[in-house]
């Protein structure tokens, strides 16, 4: 599981939410659609967060969660470190 600063975690949450909500959480679970992406504070790390996609099967049954790294891989999206690197390069060029 990857850990991020609050700023990076919020950026990743915003970046991926528009791209993955309503899609299958992984290929082997086509009926489990991504409902939302949330931040999870890690109690044993100082100000570090996980970014997690939560799936739903049926109405109101929130079940599996996946790290955004695995979710991005399963959906063919850029991995979180690439997303953050591109953001940083863009900020440095402005």
Secondary structure as UniProt FT lines:
FT   HELIX           6..20
FT   TURN            21..22
FT   TURN            27..28
FT   TURN            30..31
FT   STRAND          33..41
FT   TURN            43..44
FT   TURN            46..47
FT   STRAND          49..56
FT   STRAND          62..67
FT   HELIX           68..75
FT   HELIX           80..92
//
